[in-house]
Amino acid sequence: MVPIPHFNSWEAFNAHLAEQRRKRRERRLRGHTETIGERFERDRRAMLPLPAAPHEACEKVSTRVTSLSLVRYRGNGYSVPTSYGHREVLVKRLIRPNTGVEFRALPTSSTV
């Protein structure tokens, strides 16, 4: 078992983690000529910058609303506003931290 760390404060815990990170970056793994820190910096320079807008983690599916104002998604029927009846909609299944799954049906731009 891994021992559970105990610290007097979050600051002490964070200082410990920072020291462990510094030590790890100085290590040279077997079979490599560069340290972990040197390899990380080389990899970081090769990475693309983050996008200007955050990425929305979701699954998108295009489907049609039935005459009963239902959309089918993964074998289940979900009710939507009656104004969406007989239209193509975009179903978005969003994953939200600490809240689980959020389900939305949005009219496609061609049907608005």
N, C-alpha and C positions, 0 to 999 in steps of 0.2 A: 504494500500500500504506500501511497505517497503521503508524506506528512502534511497536515494542514498548516499553512503558515499563520503565525500570530504576530501582530504588530500593534503598537500602542496607538497609532493614528494612521489615517489614510496617507498623510504626507510621508510617514516612515515607510509604508508599504510601497508607495510610488517611487521613493528614493531607492529602495531595494531593487525594484524592477528596472529602474534606469541603470543601476550599476550592473545588474545581470545582463542587460541588453548590451552595454558597453563591452563587457568581457566577451560576450558571444561574438560580437562583430570583430573582435581581434583574433578569434580562432581561425586556424587554417585547417580545413577538412582534408582528410586523406585523399590523395589523388588530384588535389588542386594546388596551383601555385599562388593564387591570390587568397587573401583573408576573406571571411564572409562579408565584412564591411566593404572591401574593395569590389567584390563581385556585385553586391547590392547597388553600389553607386554606378557601376557600369550598366547594370540592368535598368536602373532608374533613368539614366540619360537616354536609353533606347525606348522608353515607354512614351506613349502618346499622352498629351495633356488631358485632364478631365474635361468632359463636355461642359458647355456653358449652362445648359439646362440639366437638371437631375434626370436620371433614367427612371422611368416608371416601370416597376417590376409587375408585369401583368400578362395575362394570356388574353388575346383578342380573337374572337370568333364572329364571323358575319353569319346572320341567320334571319329568318322571316318570322314576324309575329302572326300567330294564328287568329282565326275569327273570334276566339275566346280570350284574346289579349294575353296569350301565353307565348313564351319563347322556350324552346327546348335547348338545354345545355347539359351535356354529359348524362343524358338519359333522364333528366329531371325537367319538370315544367315550372317556370317562374312567371308570375303575373307581372304585367307592365301596364302603364296607363293606357286606357282605351284609345287615346288619340294616336297611339302607335300601331293600331290594328292594321293588318295586311301590309305592313311596311317592312323593308329591310332595316335591320338594326345591327349595331355593333355591340356585342356582349363583351364586357371587360371584367375579368376576374382578377381583382387586385389582392395582393398579399400585404397586409398592414401589420407593422410590428405591434405586438401585445394586444391586437384585436382580432386576429385571425383573417378571415376572408371577407372581402366586400365584393358584392356583385352589382354590376350596373348594365343596363341596356340603353344604348344611346342611338337615336335615329342617325342614319348615315347622311352625309352631306347631300347626296343626290335625292333624298326624300324629304328634306326640310323645307 
